[in-house]
Each structure stands twice: as C-alpha cells, then as structure tokens.
Amino acid sequence: MGHGPCDKCEELLHGYLDRELSEVEHAEAEAHLDTCDYCRRRYRFESQLRKYIRLSAEERMPPGLLDKLAQLRTDPGQGGQASA
C-alpha cells in the first residue's frame, strides 16, 4: 500500500464528514477532494449513506415502548427482564 494523497484522504474522510478535523486537516481534505475524482466519489457515497442511515433511524417507536424501556433500565426489581 502506498502513502499518497488518497491514503491521507482516507484517513481524514470520516473526520471530515463528522466535522472533527483541525482547520489544517479540513483544508487539506477539501483541497484533495477538489482534485481527486475517486475521493470525491467516496465522499459523496459516504455522505449519502449517512443521510440514509439518519433518515432510517428517525422511525418512531410504538407508543409506550420508550417508557417501558426506561422503566426496565431503572427498576432493579425487574433484573433486566420484562414482565409478561
């Protein structure tokens, strides 16, 4: 495996998507994405995948389920087991 610009972008991609990079790393990743078609496509794919996952996770729980889960978590008498 080489240590070229695509390897560096691979290291920075998730931090870039999560907005966790330093200003220098962010500028480096953006400059690379501006010039590398492969990494730009990877970025678009990862970005779209995250959006899909975020939308999928927004599905609501059935009414009462969240309360029941909270009760199970805080009620030591349940021993982590739901009652019938």
N, C-alpha and C positions, 0 to 999 in steps of 0.2 A: 504494500500500500504506500502511495506517495504522500507527501505532505504539502500539496499545492493549495491554491486558494479554495477549491471545492471542499477539501478536508477541513479547512478553517471554517468555512461557512456551515458545514455540517455540525461542527462543534457549537456554533453560535445560533443555529436556526431556532431551537426551542426557546432559548433565552430571548431571542429577538421577538418571537411570537408572544411570549409571556411578558414582554417589556421589562426584563430583568437585567439587561446589559448596561454596562457603563456607557457614557457618551461616546467614548473612543471605540468601543466594541460595536455599538449601534451604528456609528458612521462607517466602520469597516464593513459590517454586514450589508448595509444599504449600498455602498459603493460596489461591492461584489455582486449583489442582486441586480444592479443596473447593467452589469456587463456579462453576466453568465446566464445563458438561457436555461441550462439544466437546473441550476439552483433556483432560478425564478419560478420554474415549473414546480419544483419541490415545495417552495414556499407557498405557492397558490394551492397545491394539493393539501398541505398540512393545515393551511388556514381554512379551507373549505371543510375539511374533516372535523376540525374543532367546532366550526359553526354547526355542522350537522349533529355532533355529539351534544352540544349545548342545547339545541332545539329539542333533541330527543329526551334530554334529562328534564325538560320542563313539564313533562306529563304529570298531571295531578294524581295524588294518592286518593283512594276511595275515602269518603267521609269517615272520620273516626279512627282511621288507621294510625295517623300521626300521634294522636292522643294515646292510643293503645301501646304503641312502641315506646313512648315517653314513660308510661306507667310501668312497663316491663323493665325499663332501664333503671328506674328509681325505686321500685318496690322490691326490697330484699327478700320478702316472703315468697316471691314468685320463683326465685332461684334460676332466673333466666328462661323459665318455661311458661308458655302461655296456658291459661286455664281454658277448659272447653266451654 
